């Protein structure tokens, strides 16, 4: 008799667990239906991470990999839903940029090695703050087509709710809104991000194709101290690293930060120390 009761209890517990699992799976699927549809649309993989953590969608785009999901909640901070699209580059690029609407609170310090860039479009410059380590590359990248995509992303969210960040390893687009239950908005966010990525890599390839001219000989002593191409500051003291390929000087900290020569068409990772004069 006791064995029979024990078996019944085990079966009841098992049934309850199965029921909760089915309900949880249905609930998660309903809440994140747009993510499942996104995975089907791009032939990607939908990854469920349990009941508490939101799922992610990953898929390839050319040589790069794309991951879409909701940003994790940081303990102690306001729980603001944020949808993120991250494109990780198969090959690194020597470029850093951060773009945000003027309504977004500015960071205490801009990204290292970057400076304010204005593209020359009065309406765009009035609406967005752009920081980049290469002004020419930033203007080339932010062509009318890319600016249109950025405006389209901004329309998906409240003023100040957009962030575009580019590092040598990845492109990040963050929208301060939960798009997991809005298929059209999620599809638009991902599609515009991919257009931005395509424009970015086309610009990088174009600059690399232009190449650089390697100049032999010593620099002109009357030309004044050189400037670091990463931070833009004059190289007049402190440790210096000179690119072994194109002889471009960098502050040692800036070289280590960039991980390679900052000159497009070079990108050498080999450098030699030299004392600044």
C-alpha positions as CSV (number, residue, x, y, z in Angstrom):
1,X,0.0,0.0,0.0
2,X,2.8,2.4,0.9
3,X,4.6,1.6,-2.3
4,X,1.4,2.4,-4.3
5,X,1.0,5.7,-2.6
6,X,4.6,6.6,-3.3
7,X,4.2,5.8,-6.9
8,X,1.0,7.9,-7.1
9,X,2.9,10.8,-5.5
10,X,5.8,10.5,-7.9
11,X,3.4,10.4,-10.9
12,X,1.6,13.5,-9.6
13,X,4.8,15.4,-9.1
14,X,6.0,14.4,-12.6
15,X,2.7,15.5,-14.1
16,X,2.9,18.9,-12.4
17,X,6.5,19.4,-13.6
18,X,5.6,18.5,-17.2
19,X,2.5,20.8,-17.0
20,X,4.6,23.7,-15.8
21,X,7.2,23.1,-18.4
22,X,4.6,23.1,-21.2
23,X,3.0,26.3,-19.8
24,X,6.4,27.9,-19.5
25,X,7.4,27.0,-23.0
26,X,4.1,28.3,-24.3
27,X,4.4,31.5,-22.3
28,X,8.0,32.1,-23.5
29,X,7.1,31.4,-27.1
30,X,4.2,33.8,-26.9
31,X,6.2,36.5,-25.3
32,X,9.1,36.2,-27.8
33,X,7.2,35.1,-30.9
34,X,8.9,37.9,-32.9
35,X,12.3,36.4,-32.1
36,X,11.2,33.0,-33.5
37,X,9.9,34.6,-36.6
38,X,13.2,36.5,-37.0
39,X,15.1,33.2,-36.8
40,X,12.9,31.8,-39.5
41,X,13.2,34.9,-41.6
42,X,17.0,34.9,-41.6
43,X,17.6,31.1,-41.4
44,X,19.1,31.6,-37.9
45,X,19.0,29.8,-34.6
46,X,16.6,30.6,-31.8
47,X,18.2,29.9,-28.4
48,X,16.0,29.7,-25.4
49,X,17.7,30.4,-22.1
50,X,15.0,29.4,-19.6
51,X,12.1,31.2,-18.1
52,X,14.0,34.0,-16.5
53,X,16.4,35.0,-19.3
54,X,15.2,36.2,-22.7
55,X,16.1,34.2,-25.8
56,X,18.6,35.2,-28.5
57,X,18.7,34.8,-32.3
58,X,21.9,34.3,-34.2
59,X,22.6,33.9,-37.9
60,X,25.4,34.6,-40.4
61,X,25.6,37.6,-42.6
62,X,28.4,37.3,-45.1
63,X,31.6,36.5,-43.3
64,X,30.2,38.0,-40.1
65,X,27.9,36.7,-37.3
66,X,24.8,38.5,-36.0
67,X,23.2,38.1,-32.6
68,X,19.9,39.7,-31.6
69,X,18.4,39.8,-28.1
70,X,17.4,41.8,-25.1
71,X,20.2,43.4,-23.0
72,X,20.6,41.8,-19.6
73,X,19.3,43.7,-16.6
74,X,22.0,45.2,-14.5
75,X,21.4,44.9,-10.7
76,X,20.9,48.2,-9.0
77,X,20.0,50.0,-12.3
78,X,16.6,50.9,-13.7
79,X,15.1,48.0,-15.6
80,X,14.8,49.6,-19.1
81,X,14.1,47.1,-21.9
82,X,16.7,47.3,-24.6
83,X,16.9,45.4,-27.8
84,X,20.4,44.8,-29.1
85,X,21.7,43.8,-32.5
86,X,25.4,42.9,-32.5
87,X,27.4,42.1,-35.6
88,X,30.8,40.6,-34.9
89,X,33.3,41.0,-37.6
90,X,35.2,38.1,-39.1
91,X,38.1,40.4,-39.7
92,X,38.8,43.4,-37.4
93,X,38.6,47.0,-38.7
94,X,40.8,49.9,-37.5
95,X,37.8,52.1,-36.7
96,X,35.9,53.3,-33.6
97,X,32.7,55.3,-33.5
98,X,29.9,56.1,-31.1
99,X,26.7,57.8,-32.3
100,X,23.7,58.8,-30.2
101,X,20.9,61.3,-30.3
102,X,21.6,64.6,-28.6
103,X,18.8,63.8,-26.2
104,X,20.7,60.8,-24.9
105,X,22.8,61.5,-21.7
106,X,26.4,61.9,-22.7
107,X,29.0,59.5,-21.1
108,X,31.3,61.0,-18.5
109,X,34.2,60.5,-20.9
110,X,34.1,59.9,-24.7
111,X,35.5,56.6,-26.0
112,X,39.3,56.8,-25.9
113,X,41.0,58.1,-29.0
114,X,37.8,59.6,-30.4
115,X,36.8,63.2,-31.1
116,X,33.6,65.0,-32.1
117,X,32.8,64.7,-35.8
118,X,30.3,66.7,-37.9
119,X,29.3,65.3,-41.2
120,X,28.1,68.5,-42.8
121,X,24.4,67.7,-42.8
122,X,22.9,70.5,-40.6
123,X,19.8,68.5,-39.6
124,X,21.8,65.3,-38.9
125,X,24.5,67.2,-37.0
126,X,21.9,68.9,-34.9
127,X,20.2,65.7,-34.0
128,X,23.1,63.3,-33.3
129,X,26.4,63.4,-31.5
130,X,29.2,61.4,-33.3
131,X,32.5,60.5,-31.8
132,X,35.1,58.7,-33.9
133,X,38.9,58.1,-34.1
134,X,39.0,58.9,-37.8
135,X,37.1,61.9,-39.0
136,X,37.4,61.2,-42.7
137,X,36.3,57.6,-42.3
138,X,33.4,58.7,-40.2
139,X,32.2,61.1,-42.8
140,X,32.7,58.5,-45.5
141,X,30.8,56.0,-43.5
142,X,27.9,58.3,-42.6
143,X,26.8,58.8,-46.2
144,X,23.1,59.6,-47.0
145,X,22.1,55.9,-47.2
146,X,23.5,55.2,-43.7
147,X,22.1,58.4,-42.2
148,X,18.7,57.3,-43.6
149,X,19.0,54.0,-41.8
150,X,20.0,55.7,-38.6
151,X,17.0,58.0,-38.9
152,X,14.8,54.9,-39.4
153,X,16.1,53.3,-36.3
154,X,15.5,56.5,-34.3
155,X,11.9,56.5,-35.4
156,X,11.4,53.1,-33.6
157,X,12.1,54.6,-30.2
158,X,11.8,57.7,-28.1
159,X,14.3,60.6,-28.5
160,X,17.5,59.5,-26.8
161,X,16.7,55.8,-27.0
162,X,19.3,54.9,-29.7
163,X,22.9,54.0,-29.5
164,X,25.2,52.9,-32.4
165,X,28.7,51.8,-31.3
166,X,31.5,50.5,-33.5
167,X,34.8,49.0,-32.3
168,X,37.4,47.0,-34.3
169,X,35.6,43.8,-33.3
170,X,31.9,44.5,-33.6
171,X,29.0,46.8,-34.5
172,X,26.4,47.3,-31.8
173,X,22.9,48.9,-32.3
174,X,20.9,49.3,-29.1
175,X,17.3,50.4,-29.1
176,X,15.8,51.2,-25.7
177,X,12.6,49.3,-26.3
178,X,11.5,45.7,-26.1
179,X,10.9,44.6,-29.7
180,X,10.4,40.9,-28.9
181,X,6.7,41.2,-29.3
182,X,6.6,43.4,-32.4
183,X,7.7,41.5,-35.5
184,X,7.7,44.4,-37.9
185,X,9.7,46.7,-35.7
186,X,12.2,43.9,-34.9
187,X,12.6,43.0,-38.6
188,X,13.1,46.7,-39.4
189,X,15.7,47.2,-36.6
190,X,17.7,44.2,-37.8
191,X,17.4,45.0,-41.5
192,X,18.6,48.6,-41.0
193,X,21.5,47.4,-38.8
194,X,22.6,45.1,-41.6
195,X,22.5,48.0,-44.1
196,X,24.6,50.1,-41.7
197,X,27.1,47.2,-41.4
198,X,27.3,46.8,-45.2
199,X,27.9,50.5,-45.6
200,X,30.6,50.4,-43.0
201,X,32.5,47.5,-44.5
202,X,32.2,49.0,-48.0
203,X,33.8,52.2,-46.7
204,X,36.6,50.3,-45.0
205,X,37.4,48.3,-48.1
206,X,37.4,51.4,-50.2
207,X,39.8,53.1,-47.9
208,X,42.1,50.0,-47.7
209,X,42.0,49.8,-51.5
210,X,43.3,53.3,-51.7
211,X,46.3,52.1,-49.8
212,X,49.1,54.2,-48.3
213,X,52.4,55.4,-49.6
214,X,55.4,54.2,-47.7
215,X,57.9,57.1,-47.5
216,X,61.5,56.3,-47.0
217,X,64.0,58.5,-45.3
218,X,63.9,60.7,-42.2
219,X,61.0,63.2,-41.5
220,X,61.5,66.9,-42.1
221,X,63.0,68.4,-39.0
222,X,61.1,71.7,-39.6
223,X,57.7,70.0,-39.8
224,X,57.2,70.0,-36.1
225,X,56.3,67.1,-33.8
226,X,54.0,64.4,-35.4
227,X,50.6,63.7,-34.1
228,X,49.2,60.3,-33.0
229,X,46.5,59.1,-35.5
230,X,44.6,57.4,-32.7
231,X,44.1,60.2,-30.2
232,X,45.0,63.2,-32.4
233,X,47.4,64.5,-29.7
234,X,50.9,65.7,-30.5
235,X,53.7,63.1,-29.9
236,X,56.2,65.2,-28.0
237,X,57.1,63.1,-25.0
238,X,56.6,59.7,-23.5
239,X,57.0,56.2,-25.0
240,X,56.3,55.9,-28.7
241,X,55.7,52.9,-31.0
242,X,56.5,53.3,-34.7
243,X,54.8,51.0,-37.2
244,X,57.4,48.7,-38.7
245,X,55.7,48.8,-42.1
246,X,54.8,52.5,-42.8
247,X,56.8,54.2,-40.0
248,X,53.8,56.0,-38.6
249,X,54.4,56.9,-34.9
250,X,51.8,56.3,-32.2
251,X,51.7,56.8,-28.4
252,X,52.5,53.5,-26.9
253,X,49.2,53.4,-25.0
254,X,47.3,54.3,-28.2
255,X,49.1,51.5,-30.1
256,X,48.2,49.0,-27.4
257,X,44.7,50.3,-27.4
258,X,44.2,50.0,-31.2
259,X,46.2,46.7,-31.4
260,X,47.6,47.7,-34.8
261,X,48.7,50.5,-37.0
262,X,46.0,53.1,-37.3
263,X,46.7,53.9,-41.0
264,X,44.2,52.5,-43.4
265,X,45.8,50.2,-46.0
266,X,48.4,49.3,-43.5
267,X,47.0,47.8,-40.3
268,X,50.3,46.2,-39.4
269,X,50.5,44.7,-35.9
270,X,54.3,44.9,-35.9
271,X,55.8,48.0,-34.2
272,X,59.1,49.0,-32.7
273,X,59.7,51.3,-29.7
274,X,61.2,54.8,-30.2
275,X,61.8,57.6,-27.8
276,X,59.8,60.8,-28.6
277,X,62.0,63.8,-29.3
